[in-house]
């Protein structure tokens, strides 16, 4: 079972969309296709490996950012609920 943070990060929670808008995704894929068309042989394989690595790195960083934001929000909530000092 995925954590709520993973679900939020991947846009799998209802009413939360973290997907790229269609026009931006199409533009990105258009550039990818143009660059790939210029390459041959081993260059194409290396470019695909690079693109996969970058995508995994961004996914990792986004998950870390969501985790940090969730933890920070939770700690702020605990601080606000702390009434011992009042």
N, CA, C and O atoms as CSV, one atom per row, in Angstrom:
chain,resi,resn,atom,element,x,y,z
A,1,UNK,N,N,0.839,-1.184,0.000
A,1,UNK,CA,C,0.000,0.000,0.000
A,1,UNK,C,C,0.886,1.250,0.000
A,1,UNK,O,O,1.843,1.340,0.768
A,2,UNK,N,N,0.562,2.201,-0.857
A,2,UNK,CA,C,1.325,3.440,-0.939
A,2,UNK,C,C,0.914,4.380,0.188
A,2,UNK,O,O,-0.231,4.381,0.638
A,3,UNK,N,N,1.880,5.176,0.629
A,3,UNK,CA,C,1.563,6.183,1.636
A,3,UNK,C,C,0.792,7.319,0.980
A,3,UNK,O,O,0.796,7.456,-0.243
A,4,UNK,N,N,0.137,8.123,1.789
A,4,UNK,CA,C,-0.614,9.273,1.268
A,4,UNK,C,C,0.333,10.248,0.569
A,4,UNK,O,O,-0.059,10.906,-0.394
A,5,UNK,N,N,1.567,10.344,1.043
A,5,UNK,CA,C,2.535,11.245,0.422
A,5,UNK,C,C,2.855,10.762,-0.985
A,5,UNK,O,O,2.911,11.566,-1.915
A,6,UNK,N,N,3.068,9.452,-1.154
A,6,UNK,CA,C,3.329,8.905,-2.486
A,6,UNK,C,C,2.134,9.108,-3.408
A,6,UNK,O,O,2.298,9.441,-4.582
A,7,UNK,N,N,0.944,8.908,-2.879
A,7,UNK,CA,C,-0.255,9.088,-3.695
A,7,UNK,C,C,-0.415,10.544,-4.126
A,7,UNK,O,O,-0.752,10.814,-5.279
A,8,UNK,N,N,-0.176,11.480,-3.213
A,8,UNK,CA,C,-0.255,12.899,-3.566
A,8,UNK,C,C,0.789,13.248,-4.616
A,8,UNK,O,O,0.500,13.943,-5.590
A,9,UNK,N,N,2.000,12.761,-4.408
A,9,UNK,CA,C,3.117,13.058,-5.295
A,9,UNK,C,C,2.841,12.573,-6.711
A,9,UNK,O,O,3.185,13.255,-7.676
A,10,UNK,N,N,2.231,11.413,-6.844
A,10,UNK,CA,C,1.971,10.826,-8.159
A,10,UNK,C,C,0.619,11.231,-8.737
A,10,UNK,O,O,0.238,10.766,-9.811
A,11,UNK,N,N,-0.112,12.100,-8.025
A,11,UNK,CA,C,-1.388,12.582,-8.534
A,11,UNK,C,C,-2.481,11.534,-8.508
A,11,UNK,O,O,-3.386,11.555,-9.343
A,12,UNK,N,N,-2.404,10.614,-7.551
A,12,UNK,CA,C,-3.374,9.525,-7.469
A,12,UNK,C,C,-4.466,9.776,-6.435
A,12,UNK,O,O,-5.253,8.877,-6.138
A,13,UNK,N,N,-4.523,10.973,-5.890
A,13,UNK,CA,C,-5.541,11.310,-4.904
A,13,UNK,C,C,-6.628,12.109,-5.613
A,13,UNK,O,O,-6.338,13.005,-6.405
A,14,UNK,N,N,-7.872,11.777,-5.324
A,14,UNK,CA,C,-8.985,12.467,-5.978
A,14,UNK,C,C,-8.890,13.973,-5.762
A,14,UNK,O,O,-8.480,14.438,-4.698
A,15,UNK,N,N,-9.271,14.715,-6.779
A,15,UNK,CA,C,-9.329,16.185,-6.766
A,15,UNK,C,C,-7.954,16.846,-6.719
A,15,UNK,O,O,-7.869,18.066,-6.574
A,16,UNK,N,N,-6.872,16.069,-6.837
A,16,UNK,CA,C,-5.530,16.635,-6.876
A,16,UNK,C,C,-4.889,16.178,-8.176
A,16,UNK,O,O,-4.736,14.978,-8.404
A,17,UNK,N,N,-4.515,17.119,-9.026
A,17,UNK,CA,C,-3.897,16.760,-10.296
A,17,UNK,C,C,-2.502,17.369,-10.382
A,17,UNK,O,O,-2.335,18.588,-10.375
A,18,UNK,N,N,-1.515,16.497,-10.462
A,18,UNK,CA,C,-0.139,16.963,-10.598
A,18,UNK,C,C,0.446,16.545,-11.942
A,18,UNK,O,O,1.664,16.445,-12.095
A,19,UNK,N,N,-0.415,16.306,-12.896
A,19,UNK,CA,C,0.012,15.930,-14.233
A,19,UNK,C,C,0.294,17.194,-15.035
A,19,UNK,O,O,-0.328,18.236,-14.825
A,20,UNK,N,N,1.246,17.079,-15.957
A,20,UNK,CA,C,1.518,18.211,-16.838
A,20,UNK,C,C,0.308,18.474,-17.719
A,20,UNK,O,O,-0.354,17.535,-18.161
A,21,UNK,N,N,0.014,19.744,-17.978
A,21,UNK,CA,C,-1.050,20.042,-18.936
A,21,UNK,C,C,-0.694,19.452,-20.300
A,21,UNK,O,O,0.481,19.326,-20.644
A,22,UNK,N,N,-1.703,19.100,-21.059
A,22,UNK,CA,C,-1.515,18.409,-22.327
A,22,UNK,C,C,-0.579,19.177,-23.269
A,22,UNK,O,O,0.277,18.571,-23.914
A,23,UNK,N,N,-0.734,20.499,-23.353
A,23,UNK,CA,C,0.098,21.275,-24.272
A,23,UNK,C,C,1.572,21.245,-23.877
A,23,UNK,O,O,2.442,21.189,-24.747
A,24,UNK,N,N,1.862,21.281,-22.583
A,24,UNK,CA,C,3.258,21.226,-22.136
A,24,UNK,C,C,3.861,19.842,-22.381
A,24,UNK,O,O,5.015,19.720,-22.791
A,25,UNK,N,N,3.073,18.816,-22.127
A,25,UNK,CA,C,3.557,17.458,-22.351
A,25,UNK,C,C,3.825,17.224,-23.837
A,25,UNK,O,O,4.827,16.607,-24.198
A,26,UNK,N,N,2.931,17.715,-24.700
A,26,UNK,CA,C,3.122,17.561,-26.140
A,26,UNK,C,C,4.369,18.309,-26.610
A,26,UNK,O,O,5.102,17.817,-27.468
A,27,UNK,N,N,4.609,19.495,-26.052
A,27,UNK,CA,C,5.800,20.266,-26.419
A,27,UNK,C,C,7.064,19.520,-26.000
A,27,UNK,O,O,8.022,19.431,-26.768
A,28,UNK,N,N,7.062,18.984,-24.781
A,28,UNK,CA,C,8.214,18.227,-24.297
A,28,UNK,C,C,8.481,17.016,-25.185
A,28,UNK,O,O,9.625,16.759,-25.561
A,29,UNK,N,N,7.424,16.272,-25.520
A,29,UNK,CA,C,7.584,15.077,-26.343
A,29,UNK,C,C,8.029,15.437,-27.760
A,29,UNK,O,O,8.761,14.677,-28.394
A,30,UNK,N,N,7.590,16.583,-28.250
A,30,UNK,CA,C,7.991,17.038,-29.581
A,30,UNK,C,C,9.502,17.286,-29.621
A,30,UNK,O,O,10.182,16.860,-30.554
A,31,UNK,N,N,10.018,17.977,-28.602
A,31,UNK,CA,C,11.458,18.215,-28.526
A,31,UNK,C,C,12.229,16.908,-28.372
A,31,UNK,O,O,13.278,16.724,-28.989
A,32,UNK,N,N,11.714,16.020,-27.563
A,32,UNK,CA,C,12.351,14.721,-27.368
A,32,UNK,C,C,12.454,13.982,-28.700
A,32,UNK,O,O,13.509,13.450,-29.043
A,33,UNK,N,N,11.360,13.954,-29.439
A,33,UNK,CA,C,11.349,13.263,-30.735
A,33,UNK,C,C,12.317,13.908,-31.730
A,33,UNK,O,O,12.989,13.207,-32.487
A,34,UNK,N,N,12.390,15.254,-31.730
A,34,UNK,CA,C,13.299,15.945,-32.649
A,34,UNK,C,C,14.759,15.641,-32.314
A,34,UNK,O,O,15.569,15.400,-33.209
A,35,UNK,N,N,15.087,15.653,-31.028
A,35,UNK,CA,C,16.461,15.352,-30.618
A,35,UNK,C,C,16.805,13.907,-30.952
A,35,UNK,O,O,17.891,13.619,-31.455
A,36,UNK,N,N,15.886,13.015,-30.672
A,36,UNK,CA,C,16.132,11.596,-30.926
A,36,UNK,C,C,16.306,11.320,-32.416
A,36,UNK,O,O,17.087,10.446,-32.794
A,37,UNK,N,N,15.593,12.048,-33.261
A,37,UNK,CA,C,15.708,11.861,-34.703
A,37,UNK,C,C,17.102,12.240,-35.215
A,37,UNK,O,O,17.547,11.726,-36.241
A,38,UNK,N,N,17.784,13.128,-34.509
A,38,UNK,CA,C,19.127,13.552,-34.904
A,38,UNK,C,C,20.189,12.534,-34.503
A,38,UNK,O,O,21.320,12.609,-34.983
A,39,UNK,N,N,19.859,11.610,-33.655
A,39,UNK,CA,C,20.835,10.662,-33.120
A,39,UNK,C,C,20.776,9.332,-33.856
A,39,UNK,O,O,19.770,8.970,-34.466
A,40,UNK,N,N,21.895,8.621,-33.773
A,40,UNK,CA,C,21.947,7.297,-34.380
A,40,UNK,C,C,22.663,6.325,-33.454
A,40,UNK,O,O,23.473,6.728,-32.619
A,41,UNK,N,N,22.359,5.056,-33.608
A,41,UNK,CA,C,23.078,3.985,-32.924
A,41,UNK,C,C,23.149,4.121,-31.420
A,41,UNK,O,O,22.137,4.279,-30.738
A,42,UNK,N,N,24.373,4.055,-30.920
A,42,UNK,CA,C,24.605,4.068,-29.472
A,42,UNK,C,C,24.185,5.393,-28.831
A,42,UNK,O,O,23.804,5.425,-27.661
A,43,UNK,N,N,24.253,6.479,-29.593
A,43,UNK,CA,C,23.827,7.775,-29.053
A,43,UNK,C,C,22.370,7.737,-28.615
A,43,UNK,O,O,22.015,8.311,-27.585
A,44,UNK,N,N,21.529,7.070,-29.386
A,44,UNK,CA,C,20.106,6.964,-29.060
A,44,UNK,C,C,19.914,6.207,-27.750
A,44,UNK,O,O,19.117,6.609,-26.902
A,45,UNK,N,N,20.654,5.104,-27.592
A,45,UNK,CA,C,20.559,4.302,-26.368
A,45,UNK,C,C,21.023,5.121,-25.165
A,45,UNK,O,O,20.371,5.120,-24.120
A,46,UNK,N,N,22.141,5.814,-25.312
A,46,UNK,CA,C,22.654,6.642,-24.212
A,46,UNK,C,C,21.683,7.766,-23.861
A,46,UNK,O,O,21.478,8.067,-22.685
A,47,UNK,N,N,21.087,8.384,-24.874
A,47,UNK,CA,C,20.128,9.459,-24.627
A,47,UNK,C,C,18.912,8.934,-23.866
A,47,UNK,O,O,18.430,9.586,-22.940
A,48,UNK,N,N,18.416,7.756,-24.254
A,48,UNK,CA,C,17.277,7.160,-23.551
A,48,UNK,C,C,17.632,6.834,-22.098
A,48,UNK,O,O,16.826,7.058,-21.196
A,49,UNK,N,N,18.835,6.306,-21.873
A,49,UNK,CA,C,19.264,6.016,-20.498
A,49,UNK,C,C,19.362,7.302,-19.683
A,49,UNK,O,O,18.971,7.341,-18.516
A,50,UNK,N,N,19.886,8.350,-20.308
A,50,UNK,CA,C,19.980,9.648,-19.629
A,50,UNK,C,C,18.586,10.177,-19.275
A,50,UNK,O,O,18.353,10.618,-18.150
A,51,UNK,N,N,17.665,10.130,-20.236
A,51,UNK,CA,C,16.305,10.628,-19.999
A,51,UNK,C,C,15.626,9.834,-18.885
A,51,UNK,O,O,14.933,10.413,-18.048
A,52,UNK,N,N,15.819,8.512,-18.868
A,52,UNK,CA,C,15.240,7.683,-17.799
A,52,UNK,C,C,15.823,8.041,-16.440
A,52,UNK,O,O,15.097,8.122,-15.449
A,53,UNK,N,N,17.134,8.255,-16.394
A,53,UNK,CA,C,17.797,8.611,-15.130
A,53,UNK,C,C,17.309,9.959,-14.617
A,53,UNK,O,O,17.039,10.112,-13.426
A,54,UNK,N,N,17.197,10.931,-15.509
A,54,UNK,CA,C,16.710,12.258,-15.115
A,54,UNK,C,C,15.278,12.167,-14.587
A,54,UNK,O,O,14.948,12.785,-13.575
A,55,UNK,N,N,14.435,11.402,-15.265
A,55,UNK,CA,C,13.042,11.249,-14.828
A,55,UNK,C,C,12.976,10.624,-13.433
A,55,UNK,O,O,12.197,11.073,-12.591
A,56,UNK,N,N,13.780,9.600,-13.183
A,56,UNK,CA,C,13.805,8.963,-11.859
A,56,UNK,C,C,14.320,9.921,-10.794
A,56,UNK,O,O,13.818,9.938,-9.670
A,57,UNK,N,N,15.333,10.724,-11.154
A,57,UNK,CA,C,15.865,11.693,-10.191
A,57,UNK,C,C,14.819,12.742,-9.831
A,57,UNK,O,O,14.672,13.093,-8.660
A,58,UNK,N,N,14.093,13.246,-10.826
A,58,UNK,CA,C,13.050,14.233,-10.547
A,58,UNK,C,C,11.932,13.639,-9.713
A,58,UNK,O,O,11.407,14.295,-8.813
A,59,UNK,N,N,11.565,12.393,-10.008
A,59,UNK,CA,C,10.526,11.733,-9.217
A,59,UNK,C,C,10.975,11.589,-7.762
A,59,UNK,O,O,10.189,11.812,-6.840
A,60,UNK,N,N,12.238,11.218,-7.562
A,60,UNK,CA,C,12.797,11.095,-6.219
A,60,UNK,C,C,12.767,12.437,-5.489
A,60,UNK,O,O,12.369,12.509,-4.326
A,61,UNK,N,N,13.189,13.498,-6.178
A,61,UNK,CA,C,13.222,14.824,-5.552
A,61,UNK,C,C,11.822,15.337,-5.232
A,61,UNK,O,O,11.620,15.968,-4.195
A,62,UNK,N,N,10.863,15.078,-6.100
A,62,UNK,CA,C,9.488,15.508,-5.841
A,62,UNK,C,C,8.932,14.786,-4.624
A,62,UNK,O,O,8.267,15.392,-3.784
A,63,UNK,N,N,9.206,13.486,-4.530
A,63,UNK,CA,C,8.752,12.728,-3.365
A,63,UNK,C,C,9.395,13.260,-2.091
A,63,UNK,O,O,8.730,13.360,-1.060
A,64,UNK,N,N,10.675,13.602,-2.147
A,64,UNK,CA,C,11.354,14.178,-0.982
A,64,UNK,C,C,10.740,15.522,-0.603
A,64,UNK,O,O,10.565,15.812,0.581
A,65,UNK,N,N,10.411,16.345,-1.603
A,65,UNK,CA,C,9.805,17.649,-1.334
A,65,UNK,C,C,8.440,17.484,-0.671
A,65,UNK,O,O,8.123,18.197,0.282
A,66,UNK,N,N,7.629,16.546,-1.168
A,66,UNK,CA,C,6.319,16.303,-0.556
A,66,UNK,C,C,6.463,15.802,0.873
A,66,UNK,O,O,5.711,16.205,1.761
A,67,UNK,N,N,7.438,14.916,1.091
A,67,UNK,CA,C,7.668,14.391,2.440
A,67,UNK,C,C,8.059,15.520,3.386
A,67,UNK,O,O,7.534,15.614,4.496
A,68,UNK,N,N,8.974,16.370,2.953
A,68,UNK,CA,C,9.405,17.491,3.785
A,68,UNK,C,C,8.245,18.449,4.057
A,68,UNK,O,O,8.078,18.911,5.186
A,69,UNK,N,N,7.451,18.749,3.041
A,69,UNK,CA,C,6.308,19.648,3.224
A,69,UNK,C,C,5.294,19.044,4.197
A,69,UNK,O,O,4.752,19.750,5.046
A,70,UNK,N,N,5.040,17.748,4.075
A,70,UNK,CA,C,4.094,17.081,4.970
A,70,UNK,C,C,4.605,17.116,6.406
A,70,UNK,O,O,3.854,17.437,7.327
A,71,UNK,N,N,5.878,16.786,6.599
A,71,UNK,CA,C,6.458,16.783,7.946
A,71,UNK,C,C,6.443,18.191,8.550
A,71,UNK,O,O,6.143,18.370,9.731
A,72,UNK,N,N,6.767,19.171,7.728
A,72,UNK,CA,C,6.769,20.555,8.212
A,72,UNK,C,C,5.358,20.983,8.606
A,72,UNK,O,O,5.162,21.585,9.661
A,73,UNK,N,N,4.385,20.674,7.768
A,73,UNK,CA,C,2.994,21.006,8.083
A,73,UNK,C,C,2.520,20.310,9.346
A,73,UNK,O,O,1.816,20.903,10.163
A,74,UNK,N,N,2.903,19.060,9.503
A,74,UNK,CA,C,2.513,18.309,10.689
A,74,UNK,C,C,3.137,18.931,11.942
A,74,UNK,O,O,2.459,19.084,12.958
A,75,UNK,N,N,4.420,19.290,11.876
A,75,UNK,CA,C,5.089,19.913,13.015
A,75,UNK,C,C,4.476,21.272,13.342
A,75,UNK,O,O,4.332,21.614,14.516
A,76,UNK,N,N,4.116,22.044,12.334
A,76,UNK,CA,C,3.447,23.322,12.569
A,76,UNK,C,C,2.103,23.099,13.271
A,76,UNK,O,O,1.741,23.836,14.188
A,77,UNK,N,N,1.381,22.082,12.831
A,77,UNK,CA,C,0.106,21.755,13.472
A,77,UNK,C,C,0.295,21.374,14.930
A,77,UNK,O,O,-0.497,21.772,15.784
A,78,UNK,N,N,1.337,20.606,15.221
A,78,UNK,CA,C,1.623,20.237,16.613
A,78,UNK,C,C,1.971,21.469,17.449
A,78,UNK,O,O,1.535,21.600,18.592
A,79,UNK,N,N,2.753,22.359,16.869
A,79,UNK,CA,C,3.122,23.588,17.587
A,79,UNK,C,C,1.898,24.444,17.873
A,79,UNK,O,O,1.776,25.009,18.960
A,80,UNK,N,N,0.996,24.544,16.912
A,80,UNK,CA,C,-0.202,25.356,17.100
A,80,UNK,C,C,-1.113,24.734,18.150
A,80,UNK,O,O,-1.827,25.446,18.858
A,81,UNK,N,N,-1.091,23.428,18.252
A,81,UNK,CA,C,-1.964,22.751,19.213
A,81,UNK,C,C,-1.353,22.682,20.608
A,81,UNK,O,O,-2.029,22.299,21.563
A,82,UNK,N,N,-0.082,23.050,20.732
A,82,UNK,CA,C,0.594,23.006,22.022
A,82,UNK,C,C,0.096,24.164,22.889
A,82,UNK,O,O,0.405,25.326,22.629
A,83,UNK,N,N,-0.676,23.829,23.918
A,83,UNK,CA,C,-1.257,24.873,24.784
A,83,UNK,C,C,-0.596,24.924,26.151
A,83,UNK,O,O,-1.083,25.610,27.050
A,84,UNK,N,N,0.514,24.203,26.318
A,84,UNK,CA,C,1.182,24.185,27.625
A,84,UNK,C,C,1.698,25.555,28.038
A,84,UNK,O,O,1.701,25.882,29.225
A,85,UNK,N,N,2.133,26.357,27.075
A,85,UNK,CA,C,2.738,27.639,27.393
A,85,UNK,C,C,1.710,28.753,27.605
A,85,UNK,O,O,2.077,29.857,28.009
A,86,UNK,N,N,0.458,28.486,27.346
A,86,UNK,CA,C,-0.571,29.512,27.494
A,86,UNK,C,C,-0.966,29.730,28.916
A,86,UNK,O,O,-1.825,30.565,29.198
